[in-house]
Amino acid sequence: MIEQFQHKFTNSLFLWFDNYLLNKGEAYTNMTGKFYYYDDDRFDSKYKVFGSPYKQWVTDSSITGANIPSGVWVNSTFKSRENNVMLDFDNGRALISGANKTANITGSFAVKDFNIYFSNETEEDIIVENKYPINSRSSILKESYIQPYDQVTPAIFLSTEGLENKGFAFGGMEETTIRAKAVVLADDSFQLDGVLSIFADSRNEVFASIPMANHPINEVGDLKNNYYSYTELKNQFFDNQNFYINSVITSKLTDKARKSLANDLYVGFIDFEIQQHRYRHQ
């Protein structure tokens, strides 16, 4: 199947949301530390997997001050992608060809304050049914790697709830309205209030329509071209078919309601109404 409008919207919203939070809120922390070996049978045995205690790492070089890694230190020698090192930003780890399991691996990276995920689950499933491991940025009880692939908190889950087309102009132009939601699971009220405040002010923001083929991350979780800047990428696609945020409504789960949750998390919601004027099948 070729790419459809919904695919492009999903990719565009995800990249914009991630950049907006990191940029407006400086929502990251630069870290330096040890990586820990573990087995992962999804990879060829020539690669040894070493995980950091955190995920996800920042990939966006347009975020001022964020340390975007290009490699790791292996027994005091810096190894980059040219030395058969792959970086998995989503899972916070390095995959190193030819390394010994007992090698001393260290590195520096910027870790996001919130993991960002796209989800098809309802908000009830996210906040009530699912039990997410906590990967706190402020305190680690035991220095070790973080399990790969699992979704962890603090996190923000993005989803789309519906799409409606209305005639807008002669010639077949439509006004497409998309209802999107973000469910925020935060460590504390300061984090939660910060995120809700940032996006409450995003009304009237405009963001570029970016095709899925231009998503910066490959199947391993590394940067496709060893470099990614949202600012540079959006400028390639900024035109008369951008997305426009028409309205934003934020809300919070009450303290009484959240006491019934499996984890002691602070929960908030961001409801977006986003529009684009377009011709169908574009």
RAZI-V52473 format. One line per field, one symbol per residue. psi: psi as a letter, one per 30 degrees, with the letter a starting at -180 (. if undefined). burial: 1 if it has 9 or more other C-alpha atoms within 8 Angstrom, else 0. A space follows every 50 residues. Layout:
psi=???
burial=???
//
This chain:
psi=klkleeeeeeeeeeeeeeeeeeeefhilkklkaklkklkjgflkffkkkk klgklllkfjffjkfkjjkfalkjhgkkkaffghkkkjeeghlkjkkglk fgkjkllklkkkfkkklkkglleeeefeekjkkkikffkjekjllkklek kllklkjklkflkkkkkelkggkljkkkjlkkkkjlelfeeeeeeeeeff gfkglklljklefgkfkaffglkeggkkjeeeeeffgjaghlkkjelkkl llkleeeffflekilkklkjkkjklkklklg.
burial=00000011101111110111111010111100011110000000001111 11111111111010011110111100001110011111101111111000 00011111111111110000000011110000001100010001110000 01111111110000000100011111111111111110001101110111 01100011111100001000111000011100110011001111111101 00100001001000111111111111110000
//
